[in-house]
Amino acid sequence: MSTPFYVSPQQAMADRAEYARKGIARGRSLVVLQYADGIVFVGENPSRALHKFSEIYDRIGFAAAGKYNEYENLRIGGVRYADLRGYTYDRDDVTARGLANVYAQTLGTIFSSAAEKPYEVELVVAEVGVAPEGDQIYRLPHDGSIVDEHGSVAVGGNAEQISTFLDQRHRDGMTLAEALKLAVQALSRDPNGSEREIPAERLEVAVLDRTRPQQRKFKRIVGRQLARLLEADGGSAPTDAPSDTEEGEGGESAAATDAPESTDSGGDVE
């Protein structure tokens, strides 16, 4: 009888982490930045139906890089958690920190389980406060750890290079137009140091805008308003322009809801 092949627990965890990191790196990067009136999400996404950013609850947004079908399952679970907690207790009891803890437990359990492969996803959960000091941004890697971020964060693709670029240039009190331009400039940098142009049609942009009179602060920036912001000289266009796409109940837009089931079966959104 042959001796079973032995792999130390440390080596097994290292192999699983490397597998997940490679899967996440194959996708395109996205960035989340604070600006004067809230938090902006920016990513390169050629798909109009498979979103990287979504609303979870009134003041909470979700961003993800990696395998679409895996992070979409997590997003749906987060919406259900938030709806149930808000209904059972109070809407104010639904927080980004509570949601991040739920995601951390799920990702950590999957990562440490030998019965299934680790999720190839990296998440960002953000909550906009009444004032900039109350904004919260949490990054959740594939292993379920939680990182409390401030100012800016990048995930997916060449996130390390983009994070360094943002840390050197991001500042408090930026307008939406300034933050958006900085994000696009960071995403345009290739790993070899060269720059490329990303047209507005390939950008997915959303905000959590604390100045919105509605209870729900999440808003997508599309069409003419996005073009105006990219062309603005540091000024911030209003985020309630009629050209924006409103989110549906539970954070699901009409485009995402109408996506065919077959698109959820595997590939990365690049």
Phi and psi in degrees as a GROMACS rama.xvg file:
@    title "Ramachandran Plot"
@    xaxis  label "Phi"
@    yaxis  label "Psi"
@TYPE xy
-76.1681  150.159  SER-2
-77.44  130.725  THR-3
-59.7338  143.972  PRO-4
-69.3146  128.592  PHE-5
-105.74  133.381  TYR-6
-126.672  127.28  VAL-7
-64.875  150.757  SER-8
-56.7404  -37.5942  PRO-9
-63.3659  -42.6491  GLN-10
-68.4789  -38.1044  GLN-11
-62.7301  -43.587  ALA-12
-66.8118  -38.2694  MET-13
-64.3115  -40.4217  ALA-14
-65.763  -40.4814  ASP-15
-66.1086  -39.8415  ARG-16
-65.3377  -42.2191  ALA-17
-64.0103  -40.2986  GLU-18
-59.9966  -46.2136  TYR-19
-67.5967  -41.9965  ALA-20
-62.5066  -40.6507  ARG-21
-65.0653  -38.7759  LYS-22
-65.0613  -41.9208  GLY-23
-66.664  -39.2751  ILE-24
-67.2724  -20.6682  ALA-25
-71.1521  -22.3023  ARG-26
-82.9986  169.802  GLY-27
-80.798  150.954  ARG-28
-75.302  159.064  SER-29
-140.506  156.813  LEU-30
-130.941  150.817  VAL-31
-129.039  125.294  VAL-32
-131.22  145.991  LEU-33
-82.5759  142.328  GLN-34
-135.338  -179.59  TYR-35
-56.6987  -40.1796  ALA-36
-104.176  10.3012  ASP-37
159.12  -142.559  GLY-38
-132.685  133.954  ILE-39
-115.981  139.165  VAL-40
-110.813  128.313  PHE-41
-136.804  132.511  VAL-42
-155.406  156.764  GLY-43
-88.0665  121.022  GLU-44
-150.691  104.001  ASN-45
-69.9308  -16.6151  PRO-46
-82.7411  137.291  SER-47
-93.8849  -7.89747  ARG-48
-111.4  -33.8857  ALA-49
-97.0298  98.3871  LEU-50
-87.2987  143.616  HIS-51
-85.9569  -24.7716  LYS-52
-118.6  142.286  PHE-53
-152.368  161.784  SER-54
-84.9961  137.89  GLU-55
-103.049  -46.716  ILE-56
-153.529  -169.514  TYR-57
-48.4275  -52.317  ASP-58
-115.006  10.6512  ARG-59
-116.003  131.311  ILE-60
-118.945  161.754  GLY-61
-131.66  135.445  PHE-62
-135.904  146.999  ALA-63
-151.507  146.697  ALA-64
-126.183  146.037  ALA-65
125.137  -142.095  GLY-66
-80.6997  124.589  LYS-67
-61.988  -46.8761  TYR-68
-64.0997  -29.0332  ASN-69
-76.7832  -46.7915  GLU-70
-75.7435  -21.2564  TYR-71
-68.7002  -38.6819  GLU-72
-61.4073  -40.6596  ASN-73
-66.5356  -40.0204  LEU-74
-61.5651  -46.7339  ARG-75
-61.8055  -41.9412  ILE-76
-61.4392  -37.6194  GLY-77
-66.3126  -40.3272  GLY-78
-61.9518  -43.2612  VAL-79
-65.1292  -41.6234  ARG-80
-60.6951  -46.9557  TYR-81
-65.1195  -43.6573  ALA-82
-62.263  -44.3267  ASP-83
-66.2411  -43.3145  LEU-84
-67.8522  -41.6375  ARG-85
-64.5109  -35.7067  GLY-86
-74.5379  -40.3911  TYR-87
-73.0651  -40.4582  THR-88
-110.776  -95.8969  TYR-89
-151.019  153.015  ASP-90
-60.5352  -31.8231  ARG-91
-70.1541  -15.5175  ASP-92
-80.9202  -7.32119  ASP-93
-89.2503  111.448  VAL-94
-127.435  158.96  THR-95
-65.2155  -35.61  ALA-96
-65.3204  -42.3387  ARG-97
-63.5832  -41.7632  GLY-98
-66.8201  -40.2726  LEU-99
-61.883  -37.8595  ALA-100
-64.3365  -39.9093  ASN-101
-63.8326  -46.0346  VAL-102
-63.0772  -39.37  TYR-103
-62.6374  -41.5866  ALA-104
-63.9195  -41.7558  GLN-105
-65.7428  -49.7187  THR-106
-64.86  -39.545  LEU-107
-65.2227  -39.1608  GLY-108
-64.9705  -43.9509  THR-109
-66.7754  -40.1846  ILE-110
-64.9892  -37.3732  PHE-111
-88.5559  -4.75842  SER-112
-85.0866  126.462  SER-113
-78.3757  -10.4149  ALA-114
-82.254  -14.108  ALA-115
-144.511  158.087  GLU-116
-74.3142  154.238  LYS-117
-69.7765  151.682  PRO-118
-68.8622  135.849  TYR-119
-94.0762  64.9362  GLU-120
-140.922  153.193  VAL-121
-135.244  127.887  GLU-122
-111.076  154.831  LEU-123
-130.424  126.713  VAL-124
-115.905  124.924  VAL-125
-128.154  144.187  ALA-126
-131.716  130.303  GLU-127
-91.4004  133.067  VAL-128
-94.5358  177.73  GLY-129
-65.834  -33.5576  VAL-130
-128.605  161.62  ALA-131
-54.4379  -31.1769  PRO-132
-66.023  -19.4142  GLU-133
-92.7691  -1.78914  GLY-134
-67.3246  142.394  ASP-135
-131.398  134.06  GLN-136
-133.411  122.764  ILE-137
-121.473  132.158  TYR-138
-105.905  132.893  ARG-139
-122.505  104.438  LEU-140
-69.02  179.754  PRO-141
-63.559  -23.9402  HIS-142
-90.5827  1.48306  ASP-143
90.536  2.41521  GLY-144
-73.3761  159.168  SER-145
-119.198  130.226  ILE-146
-119.878  121.294  VAL-147
-83.6061  110.85  ASP-148
-99.4467  155.222  GLU-149
-134.969  132.126  HIS-150
87.1521  -64.9754  GLY-151
-153.724  156.493  SER-152
-154.241  144.976  VAL-153
-128.042  142.114  ALA-154
-137.348  156.722  VAL-155
78.8565  158.305  GLY-156
54.958  -132.865  GLY-157
-92.6578  59.7459  ASN-158
-62.841  -35.3692  ALA-159
-63.2537  -44.8831  GLU-160
-65.6158  -41.4994  GLN-161
-66.719  -39.5521  ILE-162
-62.0758  -40.7499  SER-163
-62.8507  -42.9816  THR-164
-61.0269  -44.2205  PHE-165
-69.41  -40.014  LEU-166
-60.1084  -32.1539  ASP-167
-79.5709  -19.9509  GLN-168
-121.774  -19.8009  ARG-169
-74.6636  142.838  HIS-170
-141.333  159.578  ARG-171
-69.84  149.496  ASP-172
80.5279  12.874  GLY-173
-66.4479  147.609  MET-174
-75.8795  168.471  THR-175
-61.909  -41.7691  LEU-176
-63.2969  -41.8192  ALA-177
-65.4584  -43.5505  GLU-178
-65.0906  -40.201  ALA-179
-64.6689  -44.2151  LEU-180
-63.8109  -39.8945  LYS-181
-64.0094  -41.1548  LEU-182
-63.4195  -45.0115  ALA-183
-65.2047  -39.0469  VAL-184
-62.6596  -40.2105  GLN-185
-67.3262  -42.5847  ALA-186
-68.6696  -23.2412  LEU-187
-78.2547  -10.0304  SER-188
-85.628  122.356  ARG-189
-81.5173  160.43  ASP-190
-57.7979  -27.302  PRO-191
-82.5372  1.15715  ASN-192
98.5378  -14.2546  GLY-193
-77.372  165.384  SER-194
-119.475  149.96  GLU-195
-133.458  162.564  ARG-196
-95.5459  131.087  GLU-197
-107.937  112.459  ILE-198
-67.8294  155.321  PRO-199
-58.9745  -29.4888  ALA-200
-67.1083  -19.6475  GLU-201
-100.51  6.08831  ARG-202
-99.6616  138.551  LEU-203
-110.646  122.791  GLU-204
-132.251  135.195  VAL-205
-145.629  159.54  ALA-206
-135.542  152.914  VAL-207
-106.495  104.157  LEU-208
-103.677  110.553  ASP-209
-68.7476  -17.5929  ARG-210
-85.6606  -7.21858  THR-211
-65.2942  134.419  ARG-212
-71.1632  -20.6768  PRO-213
-70.1021  156.745  GLN-214
-66.8262  -33.9666  GLN-215
-89.8995  122.492  ARG-216
-97.9616  -6.69553  LYS-217
-78.6402  136.986  PHE-218
-151.221  135.698  LYS-219
-87.6242  143.058  ARG-220
-109.672  114.984  ILE-221
-139.626  171.351  VAL-222
60.254  -134.111  GLY-223
-65.9775  -35.2816  ARG-224
-64.764  -40.3322  GLN-225
-63.1893  -42.3604  LEU-226
-62.2568  -41.107  ALA-227
-63.895  -40.8869  ARG-228
-65.7131  -39.257  LEU-229
-68.4759  -26.9882  LEU-230
-93.7946  -10.1627  GLU-231
-68.2031  153.513  ALA-232
-97.4776  58.3709  ASP-233
89.3605  -9.00479  GLY-234
-84.1147  159.961  GLY-235
-113.307  120.455  SER-236
-76.4378  151.141  ALA-237
-63.1959  139.796  PRO-238
-86.7095  2.8751  THR-239
-102.148  24.7182  ASP-240
-62.0137  144.67  ALA-241
-65.9338  -12.7194  PRO-242
-78.0353  -9.47532  SER-243
-74.3049  155.445  ASP-244
-94.3755  121.885  THR-245
-77.1058  148.72  GLU-246
-83.364  145.958  GLU-247
-85.7415  -176.781  GLY-248
-60.6208  141.655  GLU-249
71.2158  14.1094  GLY-250
84.1686  7.27886  GLY-251
-99.4545  122.798  GLU-252
-79.8201  164.431  SER-253
-61.832  -37.801  ALA-254
-65.0013  -43.3548  ALA-255
-68.3607  -35.5681  ALA-256
-67.8022  -33.2258  THR-257
-85.9195  0.287461  ASP-258
-64.7402  137.258  ALA-259
-65.741  148.016  PRO-260
-57.8798  -32.4425  GLU-261
-64.9064  -21.0657  SER-262
-76.3224  -12.4097  THR-263
-89.575  3.21861  ASP-264
-87.624  1.45703  SER-265
175.044  -52.6026  GLY-266
-73.1182  166.015  GLY-267
-79.5694  148.815  ASP-268
-89.5672  116.006  VAL-269
